[in-house]
Amino acid sequence: MTRIDDGIHMKGGVITERDSTRCSVRTRIPGGVIGTQQLQGIVAIAERYGQEWIHLTTRQTIEIPHIDPSRLDQLAADLSANGTPIGSERDEVVNITACPGSERCKFATIDTLSLARALDVKLFGKEMPVKIRIAISGCPNACTSPLLSEIGVIGRNTPERTPGICTGCGTCVEYCKEGAIKIWNGISVLNPDLCVQCGSCIHSCPFGSLSSAGGHFLITVGGRRGRHPRLGRELINVATADEVVAVVERVVGWVYRRAWSGRLLCEQLDDLKFDEFKTDIAGAVQDVSPI
């Protein structure tokens, strides 16, 4: 029997299939963005290893199925040369997901893809006591399900009305899906308790009476997918992408030092004294405020 290199075989992106004599190999593609040449390269690599199809995963990566474990060393070298190295899937920081963000989506309030790349460089593949999924959404529509990930980042935009301009036309009322805006005494009135800070009303106003009081990033911790889904807890609002990276690094470091293996992060947040950590984070990052 051919000896398998334990280093390659034990990488998180190498997944033993139902038929234990074969592996699926997951690639590293932060934010799901891949160049056309790299995509063609993955197709060529898959064909070289005898595969007629590849799998697009829920975490915005690509898997090549049915690989003979004895060929993992060469496959890893081929994927690295293509700029799409072996990914991560075990108790590690796995592939970071992101929606199209402000580059393409009319609802987005943040540049999600640049943020995904920055977090990938800092954190991807870090060994952890628990699996860490990071999901970034450009707005509260939350298309990437950040609230169901161990760490979620959501772009938000707080609206404010400029006095004396509103005509009471009601356009913003029609656009608000939360019912957070009403026309009262001829002008729009916002109920902050109902507003999710998506910013849609800002773009809807034909007279420019609504503007942004400040775009920001909401960071959540402890979400969970699977058979018993759970929403992440709100940690902090930060003003800049650099602060997001700093806070997420702190969260990952906190989990690395304190969490136990064998339990999902959401199941041990109270034991880890999440509320104390939340207070510490608010005091450590400039220009931020706790939720």
N, C-alpha and C positions, 0 to 999 in steps of 0.2 A: 504493500500500500504506500502510495506517495505521501511523504511527510508534508503537512500543510504549515505554512508560516503562521504561527499563532498570532503574530502582530496584525497581519492582514485579516485573518479569519475572525478575530475578535473585534474588529472595528465596528462601530455602531451601524454603519451603512451596509454592512454585510449581514443579510437576514436569511437564516436557514429556512428553507421552504417546507411545505407539508411532506414532500419527498425529501428526506434529510440528506440525500446524496447531492442535492443541488442548492444553490443560493440565489437570491435576488440581491442585486447591488444597487443601492440608492445613491444618487449623486448630490452634490452640494450646489444649490442654485438659489442664492439669497433673493428673497422677494419674488421668486419665480421668473426672473428676467434672465434670458439667455440669448446670446448673439446668434444670428442665423448660421454663421459658420460653425459655431459650437454645436448647434442643434444638428446640423448635417454631420458633424464629427461623431456625435453620439449614435446617430443612425448607422454610420459606417462601422463604428466599433461594435455595435450590437450585431450587425450582419457578419462581421469578422468572427464573432464568437457563436455563430450559428443561430441567431435569433431573428425571427421575422417580425416581431413587434416589441414595443416598449410600453411601460405603464406610467401614466401621469398621475402622481399621488395627490392626496388631499393637502399635503404640506408643500405644494408647488415645486416638487422635485420630479425627477425622472428615475424610474427603476429599470434596470436591465434584468430580465428573469432568466432562470434555468442555467446559471453559470456553474460549470464544473469547479469545485473548490481548488483543484490543483492548478487552475489557471488564474487565480486571484491576483497573484503578484504582477503578472503581465497586464491584466485588466486594469489594476490600480495605476500602473505606469501610463497606460494609454489614456485613461480618464484624466490624469493629472496633466499630461501633455496637451489635452484638449481644453484645459481650463475649467473642467467640471469634475473635480476630484471626488473620491468616495465621501459620502455624506455621513450623517449621524442619526441614530434612532433609539439608542438605549438610554441609560441614565446619564444624559449629557445635555448640553444646549443644542437643540436640533435645528433644522433648517428654519430660518426666520421668514415668516409669511407677511405679505403686504399687498394691499389693494393698489390700483394704478395711481392713486393720490392726485395731487394738484397738477401733475404733468398732463393728465388726460380727463379726469373725472370732474364734472361741473359741480358736484356736491362736496368735493374734498376741500379741506382747509389747510392741509399740511403736505409737504413733500415726503411721502411715505418711502419711496424707493431709495432715496439717498440715505434716509435714516436706517433702513433695513441693511444697506451695505455697511454703514458705519458700525452698527451693532454686530454684524457678521464678523467684521475684522477683529473686533474686541473679544467676542464671546463664543463664536461658533465652535462646537466640539468639546468645550470644556467639560471634563468629567465631574459629575455631580452625584449627590446621594439620591436624587430623584430626577426624573426627566423634566426638562424645562423647555416649554414651547413658548415662543415669543411671537405675538401677532400684532400687526400694525394696521389700523384703519384710519382713513383720511377724514372720517366724519362719524357722527353717532349712528349712521346706518349700519356700521359695524359689519361690513360684508365679510371680513376675514375672521369673524367670531372672536375678537380679542377678549371678551368677557368670559369665554370658555377656555382660555389658555392660562398657563401658570403666570405669565406676564403679558398684560395687554396694554397697548398704547392707542389712544383715540384722539384724533384732532377735533377741537371744538372752537366755536366762534361765538362770543357773547354779543348780542345786538343791543344797540342803544338808539333812542329816537332823538333827533335834533329838534329842539323846540321851535315852533313857528312855521314849520315846513309841511307837516302832515296835513293832507286834505281830507282824510277820512274816507278815502276811496274803497278801502277794504281789500285791496289786492293781497296784502300781507296776511290777512285773516284767511283768505282762500288757500294760500300757499302753506300755512302752518298746519302740519299734520297732527300736532299735539293739542290743538285747541287752546294754545297759550296766549293768543292775541284776540282782543275784542275791540270793537269801536265803541267808545264811550265819550259822550259830549262832543262828537265830531272829530275825535282823534283816536289813534291806535293806542291801546294800553296793553302792556305785556305783563303776564303773570309769571314771575320767575320760578315759582314752584312747579309749573308745568313745562317750562322751557327746557329742552335738552341741549340747547346751544349748538344747533346744527348750522345756523347761519343762513338758512334758505330764505328767510324773510328779508335779509339784507339785500340779496340780489333781486328779490321780487319787486321792491318798491320802485315805481316808475319816476318818482320825484326825488329820490335820494335822501329821503328823510330818515332812513335807517342806515346806520353805519356800524362798524365793528368797534366794540369797546376793548377788544383784545383777543387775538387768536391764542390758543394754548393747547397743551397736551395733557390729557388725563391718563395717569398710569394706574393700572389695576393689578392685583396679585391674587393668585390662588384659584383661578378658574379651572374647570374640569369638563372634559367631554365624556363620552362613553355611556355606559348603561345607567349611571346615576349622575347626570350633568349638574354642575353647580357654577353659579356666577362668581367671578372674582370680586374681591373687595377693593373699594376705592382707596388708593394710597395717597396720591398727591397730584396737584396741578403744577406744571412747570411751563415756563414761557418760551423756551428755546429748545432746538434739537440737541444742542450740546448738553443741556441740563437733563434731557431724557437719557442720553447715553450715560451720564454720570450717575443718575438715580438707578437705572437698570443694572449698571455694574455693581452698585451697592446692594441691590436686591439679590443679585446672583451670589455675591460674596457672603451675604447674610445667610442665604439658604445653604451654601457650601459649608459654612462653618457650623451651622446649628441643626440642620434638618437630619432626620433619620431615614435610612434606607428601608424599603419595604412598605412605606406608607406614602400615599399621594400627598403633595404639598397642601392641598385644600383640607386634608384631614388633620393636619398638625399645626395650622396657623395659630390657634390659641395656645398650644403648648410652646410655640416659638415666641410667644408674647408679641404678636403682630401689632397690637395697639401701641406698645412701647416703641417698636421699631418705626411705626408711622410718625410718632412724635419726634423721634431722633432725626428722621429724614427731613422733616419740616424745618428743623433747626440747623441742618447741615447744608442745605442748598439755598443759595441766594435767590431773591426775587421769586419765591414760591410761597404758596399758602396751603395748609392742610385742607382737605375736603370738609 
